[in-house]
Amino acid sequence: MAIRILVVDDFARWPRFISSIIVKHTDWHIVGEAAGGFEAVQKAGELKPDLILLDIGLPQLNGIEAARQIRTLAPKSKILFLSGMDDPDILREALRTGASGYVVKSDAESELTKAIEAVLRGEQFVSSRAKRYILGDAEDSQKDNLTSSTADLQRETEINRCHEVQFYSNDALLLARVTYFIGAALMAGNAAIVFATKRHRDDLSRELKAQGVEVDAVIQRGAFVSLDAAEVLPTFMVNDRPDPIRFFEAFDKLIASVTMAANAQHPRVAIFGETVALLWAEGNVEAAIQLEKLGNVLVKTHEVDILCAYPISLHIQEDGHAFRTVCAEHSAVYVG
């Protein structure tokens, strides 16, 4: 029996990767693709596929909201989320839609086939790195009593590190990515910090409101802070280099402040920053790389997720060594 699959992702190269996996199975067929949430809902209703591979960070309508609508229009279609995010609150919210599974994109090469097979058997599948988020309180309590080795703790820290970078070709793509990244955090009761240009901050605020986020309320409560990237840089730069002491002093206070104002039981902080791009645009490539390294320390020592962004117009990829160095500092790299 042929299995009809709809692939939904706004990153143009991703469906090609999915296709390279699907083509190995003669009874699995991609019958459609969609790049946005509304388009996904429309095609799901028209095609009634057996399986929908659904990204979460979609433009216009995020994947979780799209899934809720799809469940009404195509109730027999199974949904398998395929996302770059491993945030526990997002995972739980995704599964609450009635989805059959959740695969973290960085594990897709090794887990996607197993996930599809499990979902088609009527089972639920969750990526190994995200599975611990859906354990019951009793299991969590039991696990807390176990002694982990230093190697295990270091490995867990690496697995859960979320420091992503978006190389973007236009502002619309950047806005869609950042809106979901910040919006998902705030709607889950977490906190958020933004360091961006005024235009990008204004666009983000407008788009968040359009998505139903009560921006003014979370700002007033203190759970959302939006600052001008150019004004933030001098607070921790010394001799054209980021000073670690000043950097951590500033971020420790800011993260603690927004965390206290968050509503989630175990709050995380989503941080979006363009300070690295400003440094690169000034020709200070080494400072940008040092700042990325400091960001990695933050994600290891605080409950934070970081998204950085560089416009492709900076021609970063032309400097092969610097480009590879920047990519190596991130847990996920998006180009579009």
C-alpha positions as CSV (number, residue, x, y, z in Angstrom):
1,M,0.0,0.0,0.0
2,A,1.4,3.4,-1.0
3,I,2.0,5.9,1.8
4,R,1.3,9.5,0.7
5,I,3.4,12.1,2.4
6,L,3.1,15.9,2.6
7,V,6.3,17.8,3.5
8,V,6.0,21.2,5.1
9,D,9.1,23.3,5.7
10,D,10.1,26.9,4.7
11,F,13.8,26.0,4.2
12,A,14.0,25.2,0.5
13,R,16.8,22.6,0.8
14,W,15.1,20.6,3.5
15,P,12.5,18.9,1.3
16,R,15.3,17.7,-0.9
17,F,16.9,16.0,2.1
18,I,13.6,14.4,3.1
19,S,13.2,13.2,-0.4
20,S,16.6,11.5,-0.3
21,I,15.3,9.4,2.6
22,I,11.8,8.8,1.3
23,V,13.1,7.6,-2.1
24,K,14.7,4.6,-0.5
25,H,11.3,3.2,0.4
26,T,9.3,2.2,-2.7
27,D,5.9,2.5,-1.0
28,W,6.5,6.0,0.4
29,H,5.7,8.9,-1.9
30,I,5.9,12.7,-1.5
31,V,2.6,14.0,-2.9
32,G,3.1,17.6,-2.0
33,E,5.2,20.3,-0.4
34,A,4.3,23.5,1.5
35,A,6.5,26.3,2.7
36,G,4.1,28.1,5.1
37,G,1.5,27.3,7.7
38,F,-1.6,28.4,5.8
39,E,-0.4,26.6,2.7
40,A,0.1,23.5,4.8
41,V,-3.4,23.6,6.0
42,Q,-4.8,24.1,2.5
43,K,-2.8,21.3,1.0
44,A,-3.6,18.9,3.9
45,G,-7.3,19.5,3.3
46,E,-7.0,19.0,-0.4
47,L,-4.6,16.0,-0.5
48,K,-5.6,14.2,2.7
49,P,-2.2,12.6,2.9
50,D,-1.4,9.6,5.1
51,L,1.4,11.4,6.8
52,I,2.5,15.1,7.2
53,L,6.1,15.9,8.1
54,L,5.6,19.3,9.7
55,D,8.1,22.0,10.7
56,I,7.2,24.3,13.6
57,G,9.0,27.6,12.6
58,L,6.8,28.4,9.6
59,P,6.0,31.9,8.3
60,Q,2.5,33.4,8.7
61,L,1.1,30.4,10.8
62,N,3.4,28.4,12.9
63,G,3.4,24.6,12.7
64,I,1.6,24.0,16.0
65,E,-1.3,26.2,15.0
66,A,-1.3,24.6,11.6
67,A,-1.5,21.2,13.1
68,R,-4.6,22.1,15.1
69,Q,-6.3,23.2,12.0
70,I,-5.1,20.2,10.0
71,R,-6.6,17.9,12.6
72,T,-10.0,19.3,11.8
73,L,-9.7,19.3,8.0
74,A,-7.8,16.0,7.7
75,P,-8.3,14.0,10.9
76,K,-7.0,10.7,9.4
77,S,-3.7,12.3,8.4
78,K,-0.9,11.5,10.9
79,I,1.4,14.4,11.9
80,L,5.1,14.0,12.6
81,F,6.7,17.2,13.7
82,L,10.2,17.7,12.3
83,S,11.8,20.7,14.0
84,G,15.1,22.2,14.8
85,M,13.8,23.0,18.3
86,D,14.2,20.8,21.3
87,D,12.6,23.1,23.9
88,P,10.5,21.0,26.3
89,D,7.5,23.4,26.3
90,I,7.4,23.5,22.5
91,L,7.6,19.7,22.4
92,R,4.8,19.2,24.9
93,E,2.6,21.8,23.1
94,A,3.3,20.1,19.7
95,L,2.3,16.7,21.0
96,R,-0.9,18.2,22.6
97,T,-2.2,18.8,19.1
98,G,-2.6,15.1,18.6
99,A,0.6,14.7,16.6
100,S,2.0,11.2,16.4
101,G,5.6,12.2,16.9
102,Y,8.4,14.7,17.2
103,V,11.9,14.4,15.6
104,V,14.6,17.0,16.2
105,K,16.1,17.9,12.8
106,S,19.7,17.3,13.9
107,D,18.7,13.7,14.5
108,A,16.7,13.3,11.3
109,E,19.3,11.4,9.3
110,S,19.5,8.6,11.9
111,E,15.9,8.7,13.3
112,L,13.5,9.9,10.6
113,T,13.0,6.4,8.9
114,K,12.4,4.8,12.3
115,A,10.0,7.6,13.3
116,I,7.9,7.3,10.1
117,E,7.7,3.5,10.5
118,A,6.6,3.8,14.1
119,V,4.0,6.5,13.3
120,L,2.6,4.4,10.5
121,R,2.2,1.5,12.9
122,G,0.1,3.7,15.1
123,E,2.9,4.3,17.7
124,Q,4.2,7.6,19.1
125,F,7.8,8.5,18.3
126,V,9.9,11.2,20.1
127,S,13.6,11.9,19.3
128,S,16.0,10.3,21.8
129,R,17.4,13.7,22.8
130,A,13.9,15.1,23.5
131,K,12.2,12.0,25.0
132,R,13.2,12.8,28.5
133,Y,10.9,15.9,28.4
134,I,7.7,13.7,28.3
135,L,8.7,11.4,31.2
136,G,6.3,11.5,34.1
137,D,7.1,13.1,37.4
138,A,7.7,9.8,39.0
139,E,10.3,8.8,36.5
140,D,11.9,12.3,36.8
141,S,12.0,11.9,40.6
142,Q,13.6,8.4,40.2
143,K,16.1,9.8,37.8
144,D,17.1,12.6,40.1
145,N,18.2,9.9,42.6
146,L,20.6,8.4,40.2
147,T,24.2,9.5,40.1
148,S,25.5,10.5,36.7
149,S,29.1,10.4,35.7
150,T,30.9,13.5,34.7
151,A,31.0,12.3,31.1
152,D,27.2,11.8,31.1
153,L,26.6,15.3,32.4
154,Q,29.0,16.8,29.8
155,R,27.3,14.7,27.0
156,E,23.8,15.9,28.1
157,T,25.0,19.5,28.1
158,E,26.2,19.1,24.5
159,I,22.9,17.4,23.4
160,N,20.7,20.2,24.8
161,R,22.9,23.1,23.6
162,C,20.7,25.4,21.5
163,H,22.8,28.1,19.8
164,E,21.5,28.5,16.2
165,V,22.5,30.8,13.4
166,Q,20.4,32.1,10.4
167,F,22.2,33.4,7.3
168,Y,19.3,35.2,5.6
169,S,18.9,36.5,2.1
170,N,16.0,38.9,2.9
171,D,14.3,40.5,5.9
172,A,11.1,38.6,5.4
173,L,12.8,35.3,5.9
174,L,14.6,36.6,9.0
175,L,11.3,38.1,10.4
176,A,9.5,34.8,10.0
177,R,12.3,32.8,11.8
178,V,12.7,35.3,14.7
179,T,8.9,35.8,15.1
180,Y,8.5,32.1,15.7
181,F,11.6,31.8,17.9
182,I,10.6,34.6,20.2
183,G,6.8,34.1,19.9
184,A,7.0,30.4,20.8
185,A,9.0,31.3,23.9
186,L,6.6,34.0,25.1
187,M,3.4,32.1,24.3
188,A,4.8,29.1,26.4
189,G,5.3,31.4,29.4
190,N,9.1,31.7,28.9
191,A,11.1,34.9,28.6
192,A,12.9,36.6,25.7
193,I,15.6,39.1,25.0
194,V,16.2,40.8,21.6
195,F,19.3,42.7,20.5
196,A,18.5,44.0,17.0
197,T,18.3,47.0,14.8
198,K,15.4,49.4,15.3
199,R,13.7,48.4,12.1
200,H,13.9,44.7,12.9
201,R,12.7,45.3,16.4
202,D,9.7,47.3,15.2
203,D,8.9,44.6,12.5
204,L,9.2,41.9,15.1
205,S,6.9,43.7,17.6
206,R,4.3,44.2,14.9
207,E,4.4,40.6,13.7
208,L,4.3,39.2,17.2
209,K,1.1,41.1,17.9
210,A,-0.3,39.8,14.6
211,Q,0.4,36.3,15.9
212,G,-1.5,37.0,19.1
213,V,1.4,37.7,21.4
214,E,0.5,40.3,24.0
215,V,3.8,42.2,23.5
216,D,3.0,45.2,25.6
217,A,1.9,43.1,28.6
218,V,5.0,40.9,28.6
219,I,7.2,43.9,28.2
220,Q,5.5,45.6,31.1
221,R,5.8,42.4,33.2
222,G,9.5,42.3,32.5
223,A,9.5,39.0,30.7
224,F,10.5,40.5,27.3
225,V,13.3,43.0,26.8
226,S,14.1,44.5,23.3
227,L,17.2,46.5,23.0
228,D,19.1,48.3,20.2
229,A,22.1,46.1,19.2
230,A,24.3,49.1,18.4
231,E,23.7,50.5,21.9
232,V,24.4,47.2,23.7
233,L,27.8,46.5,22.1
234,P,29.7,49.3,23.9
235,T,28.6,48.0,27.3
236,F,30.9,45.0,27.1
237,M,33.4,45.9,24.3
238,V,37.0,46.9,25.4
239,N,39.6,47.7,22.8
240,D,37.4,46.4,20.0
241,R,37.0,43.0,21.7
242,P,34.2,41.6,23.9
243,D,35.3,41.7,27.5
244,P,34.2,38.4,29.2
245,I,33.8,39.9,32.7
246,R,31.6,42.8,31.4
247,F,29.7,40.4,29.1
248,F,28.8,38.0,31.8
249,E,28.0,40.7,34.4
250,A,25.5,42.3,32.0
251,F,23.9,39.0,30.8
252,D,23.7,37.4,34.2
253,K,21.6,40.3,35.5
254,L,19.5,40.6,32.4
255,I,18.8,36.8,32.2
256,A,18.0,36.7,35.9
257,S,15.6,39.6,35.6
258,V,13.5,38.3,32.7
259,T,13.5,34.8,34.2
260,M,12.0,36.1,37.4
261,A,9.2,37.6,35.3
262,A,8.4,34.5,33.3
263,N,5.3,32.4,33.9
264,A,6.6,29.0,33.0
265,Q,7.3,26.5,35.8
266,H,10.9,25.9,34.6
267,P,11.5,29.0,32.5
268,R,14.0,29.3,29.7
269,V,15.1,32.5,27.9
270,A,15.1,32.9,24.1
271,I,17.8,35.3,23.0
272,F,18.0,36.8,19.5
273,G,21.0,38.9,18.6
274,E,22.4,40.9,15.7
275,T,25.4,42.2,17.6
276,V,27.7,39.7,15.9
277,A,26.5,40.8,12.5
278,L,27.2,44.5,13.4
279,L,30.8,43.5,14.4
280,W,31.2,41.6,11.1
281,A,29.9,44.5,9.1
282,E,32.5,46.7,10.8
283,G,35.2,44.3,9.6
284,N,35.8,43.0,13.2
285,V,35.5,39.3,12.3
286,E,37.6,38.1,15.3
287,A,35.4,40.0,17.8
288,A,32.3,38.4,16.2
289,I,33.8,34.9,16.6
290,Q,34.8,35.7,20.2
291,L,31.2,36.8,20.9
292,E,29.9,33.6,19.4
293,K,32.1,31.7,21.8
294,L,30.9,33.6,24.8
295,G,27.3,32.8,23.6
296,N,28.2,29.1,23.8
297,V,29.3,29.6,27.4
298,L,25.9,31.2,28.1
299,V,24.0,28.2,26.8
300,K,26.1,25.9,28.9
301,T,25.7,27.8,32.1
302,H,22.1,29.3,31.8
303,E,18.7,28.1,30.7
304,V,18.9,30.0,27.5
305,D,18.4,29.3,23.7
306,I,20.2,31.7,21.3
307,L,19.5,32.6,17.7
308,C,22.1,34.7,15.8
309,A,21.6,36.2,12.4
310,Y,23.9,37.4,9.6
311,P,22.7,38.9,6.3
312,I,24.1,37.0,3.3
313,S,24.9,40.4,1.9
314,L,27.9,40.5,4.2
315,H,29.5,37.8,2.0
316,I,30.5,35.8,5.0
317,Q,30.8,32.6,3.0
318,E,33.5,34.1,0.8
319,D,35.9,33.8,3.8
320,G,35.8,30.0,4.0
321,H,37.8,29.7,7.2
322,A,35.8,32.3,9.1
323,F,32.5,31.0,7.8
324,R,33.4,27.4,8.9
325,T,34.5,28.8,12.3
326,V,31.2,30.6,12.9
327,C,29.2,27.6,11.8
328,A,31.2,25.3,14.2
329,E,30.1,27.5,17.1
330,H,26.4,26.7,16.5
331,S,24.2,23.7,17.2
332,A,22.3,24.4,13.9
333,V,22.9,26.4,10.8
334,Y,20.2,27.8,8.5
335,V,20.8,29.4,5.1
336,G,18.0,30.9,3.1
